[in-house]
Amino acid sequence: MHSIVYSSWGLVHLLAALASLALGTAVLVRPKSGRLHKRLGYGYIGAVVVMLVTCFGIYRQFHGFGIFHVAAVLSALTLGAGMVPVLRRKPARSWQQLHAGFMYLSVLELYVALVAEVLVRVPGLSFWEVAAMSTATVALPGAAWLVRVWPRWQGRAVLAAVPQALATQGRKG
């Protein structure tokens, strides 16, 4: 019988990945903005960072740097692209949209990776079959869901900004 975890790095990686999936999903399905959103979001970032760091200590599958390591680098770039607009609050008119889009993509990448990680353990599947199946089962439905919720997310961001803008105007006058 094969083990799911082969090392302490692998165990930490698995636990961080599960935490990332849970926290990322919670952030996506809950209302945007507010203290809880921020806490869940920073928890998500912390869990993803641990997951990304530990992945570079796992070389069992490819016996060296492999496609999942490339995906980890891309995931780190996506996470950074989602956080830079929040930290800088720029561009002024669209930082919230950039944040929402890249963070959604970050969580979606985790689900694609989860399906790919499960499928690479199925005997007889090629890399391209794994890539196609994980994309078809996660990325396509994920894109469809984003199209459905994006207008609602954008509306919340605009509605949340209105009271702040009015309060700022009141202080100036």
Secondary structure, DSSP 8 states (H G I E B T S, - for coil): ---S--SHHHHHHHHHHHHHHHHHHHHHHS-SSSHHHHHHHHHHHHHHHHHHHHHTT--TTTSSS-HHHHHHHHHHHHHHHHHHHHHHT-STTTHHHHHHHHHHHHHHHHHHHHHHHHHTTSTT--HHHHHHHHIIIIIHHHHHHHHHHHHHHHHHHHHHHHHHHHHHHHHH-
